[in-house]
């Protein structure tokens, strides 16, 4: 075997290893960005923001305080804003969604996060901005392809596979019944009321908790888990 050929193979293997590391870092960043989108101040260990966010519409008087500073409160768990699940209900704001940012530049997203409307400049670190931007530009998926909007049931989910995933990954904290930890709504009820929140939590984890992110295992695994969780008791 020629030395040039060996060198070529070693270079190829090095490239593959670096690519895999880059992919692993990207998935981790996206999942963390999903948690920041959920409740950024819990992720970074900051105090809850005081008062209602200045950009929160005056037309919505049902929500106030720290919850109005969460990205998901304006743009929804389905990231569709006024065109999605938050078209009505207590989180109705009339604010648009963010689905158009899939594939956009991170710089564009970060600039928007730091502008006077969003006001995150000085509150988040550069890694936080990068992670949140990665979630919005690289971590979105067609949520209507996996959740039926009318019935709120998971589409194309294999609940038998979901049961095996749930029992080995989730049940230690949530119990096989899905009724733990104490004080949290039963997963059977939550997954029917807000399946968009459920699948985002499964994909990205729960801020400031030991709940793992399933994103690295692929969307289908998360859909299977959602499909099974929707069979659990509602109380």
N, C-alpha and C positions, 0 to 999 in steps of 0.2 A: 504493500500500500504506500503510495507516494505521500511525502510529508505535506505537500500542498493540499492533498485531499483530506488528510487528517485535520489540518488546520481549518479547512473549510467546514468540516463537520463540527469541530469544537466551537467555531464561531456561530454556527447555526444553533447549536445546543445552548450556547450562552444567550443568544437572542431570544430563544423560546423561554428560558428561565426568567429573563428580565421582563418579558411580555407577561408571563404568568404573575410575577410579583406586582407589575403595574396594574394588572386586572384585579388582583386581590386588594390592592390599595384602593382602587376605584370603587369596588363594591362596598368596601368598608366605609368609604367617604360618603357614598350615596345613602347607605343605611343611616349613618349618623345625621346626614342632611335631612332625612325623613323625620328623625326625632326632633331636629331643630325646627322644622316646619310645624311639627305638632306642638311643642312647648319649649322654645329655645332657652328660656330662663332656667328651666329645670335641668336642661342638659349641661349648661355651663356653670351651674351652681350660683346663679345670681338671685337677688331678691326679686320677689314679684313686682312688676312695674306698678307704680302708683297711678291712680286715676284712669280714666278712659282714654284710649288712644285718640290723638287729635284727628286722625283720618276716619274714625268710626262714624258712620252716617247718623245724623241726628234723628233720622226717621226710625231708627231701631232703638227703642227704649227698653227692650227686654234683656239686653246684655250690657254690662258695664265692667269697669275695672280691668284687672289683669287679663281676663279671657279675651278682651278686645285687642290685645297686643300679640295674640297668636296668629300665625299665618293662616292656619286652617280655619280660623273663625271668619275670615273674610272670603277666602278662596275655596273652602270646602275640603272635605276628606277625599272627594273625587276630583279635586282641583278644577272644577268646572264653574265655581262661583254661582252667579245668578242663573246660569243655564243648567245647573245640576241639582243636587239634593237641597241646596240652600236657596232654591228659587222661592221657597216658602218656609214657614216655621219661624222659630225664635232667632235663627241666625240669618234671616233674610236681610241683606244689605244692599242689593242691587249692584254689587261689585263684581266685575268680570272674573273669569277663570284664568288659569295659567297653562293650559294644555298646549298653547301655541309656542311655549318656551322649550318644548322637547326638541333638541337638536340646535337650539340657539347657542350663542356664544356665552361663556361664563361671565365674561367682562360686562356684557349687557345686563345680566341679572344682578351682578354685584353692584353696578352703578345704580340700578333701581333701588336696591336694598338700602343704599347709603343716601338716597336723595331725601329731600325734605318731607315728602309724603310718608315714606316708610320709617325714616328716622332711626335706622340701625347703626349709623356711623357712631363709633365710640362705645357701642354696647356689645358688639361682637368682635372677635379677633379675626385675623385674616384666614385662619384655618376654618373657622366657623362659616365665614362668607363662602369659601371655596366648597365646603361640604354642602351647604344649602344650595349653591349654584349647581353642583353636580347632581343633586337630587332632582332639581327642576329641569335640567337640560339633558340628563342621561338616565334618570331613574323612573320616568313616567311609563305607564303602560295603558293600553286601551281598557279602561275599567268597565265599560259597557259590554265588552266582549267576555268578561268573566262574571259579571253580576247583572242579573235581570233587573232593570230599573223599576218595573211595575210590581213584581212579586218580591223583590229584594233577595231572591235566592241565588246561590252560586250556580253558575253555568259550567258545564263540562267538568264538574268536580267529582272525584272518586272518593266517596265517603268512607269506603273500607280502607283505602290507603290512608285517608285522612285520620282515621281512628288510630292506625298504627303510629303515625307521626305524632298525633296528639298524646297518646298514652306514653310515649317514650321521651317526648320533649316538653310538653306543656303541663301534663297532669301533676307533676311534682309540686307545682305552685297553685294550679287551678283546680286540682282534684279531678278524678275521672268524671265527676258530675258537672264540672265547670262552674261550681258555686263558690269557689275560693279565689282569692283571699277574702276574709270577712270585710264587709263594707263595700265590696264591688258588686255591680249588677251581675246576675248570672249570665254566663257567656251565651247560653241558649237564647236569652232575651235580647242581649246587646247585639248579637249577630243578626237577629231579625230586624231590630229597630234601625241599626246603623251598620250594615255590612261593609260599607266603604271605610268606616273607621276600623272595623275589625281586620280587614285585609291589609290595611296600611300598618296596623300594629304588628300583625304577623310578619309582614315583610321587613319592617324596620326596627321592631322592638318598642318597648315602652320607655320613655324618658326617665332618667334617674331611678332605674330599677334593674333587676337582674334578668328581666325578660330578654331572651335572645332574639336576634334578627334572623329570619329564615331566607332573606333575599338571595344569599349565595347558593341556595339549593334550587332556585328557580321559581318562577311565578306559579307553575302548575302545582307545586307542593303546597304553596299558600292557599291556592284555590281548593285543593283537596281538604286541607285543614278547615277552611271556612265551611265547606260542604258538610263535614262531619260535625263541627261545632253547632251548626244550625239544627242538628238532630238532638242536641242536649236539652235537659229540662230548662224551662224559662224562669223557674223560681226555686 
